[in-house]
Amino acid sequence: MANPVAGAAVSPSTAASPAVVGEAAAEHEIARRLRVQNAQISQLAGGLAHEIRNPLSTLSLNLDLLAEDFQGAESPRDRRAGQRIDRLKHEVRRLHDILENFLRFARLQDLKPSPTNLNTVVEEMCDFYEPQASTRGVVVRTHFAPDLPLVPLDADVFKQAVLNLMLNAEHAMPDGGELILTTRRDGHWVVLDVTDTGMGMTDDVRAKIFDPFYSTRKGGSGLGLPTTRNIIEGHGGSIEVLSVPHKGSQFSIRLPAPPRTS
């Protein structure tokens, strides 16, 4: 007697053709090579940033010592020198911040995910951020789904992504507003929505916000949102944004959820 199960498994409508299998293998190999190249570029960029950071730290230390020498200067010449030193210190701090952001952008090859409660991570970040939010007139609200499954996260790294979105929302609300964090399950995904009532974005700005070094904020590094996207994609997730000018924006992070058990 013929095996009906075996017959169904090789039906023409479900079996992949050799051409399809070959195409999938080629795409897999291209993706593997791109991951290897990306890892090499990230390693080189991280190494370069470290090489710059060390002399920058030495420069900062020496400027601090010089500033002490000109503290309380009485002559116009010495006061001008002190002002120039302060400007240099400001620029060194700005370069240091750019480097730290760049290093965070380049270090994403070392993720160590483990089963994590997303609600707990978001709640911890809210507790951390709320003192700063209150000084900026930002009210933080949360809506947590009670039955979320654990998701594989490197919690320490993922917190940086959440913080970046919080700070981005803060910058979008210079006169204060509401920041709402909502978790939910959507099919095969666990979702975190980060919504603000800020100034929103035009379509042109929205199309560029994940481009490295693009920023609409004076002094912004343009690496916060690209780093956020890298972190999320490193966890197998995705991020999308909806925005209405003068109304606000909503960033939605999708993370792969484990299959439901019956």
Secondary structure as UniProt FT lines:
FT   HELIX           4..9
FT   TURN            12..14
FT   HELIX           18..69
FT   TURN            70..72
FT   HELIX           76..106
FT   TURN            108..109
FT   STRAND          114..116
FT   HELIX           118..135
FT   TURN            136..137
FT   STRAND          138..143
FT   TURN            146..147
FT   STRAND          151..153
FT   HELIX           155..172
FT   TURN            174..175
FT   STRAND          177..186
FT   TURN            187..188
FT   STRAND          189..196
FT   HELIX           203..208
FT   TURN            209..210
FT   TURN            212..213
FT   TURN            218..219
FT   HELIX           224..234
FT   TURN            235..236
FT   STRAND          238..244
FT   TURN            245..247
FT   STRAND          248..256
//
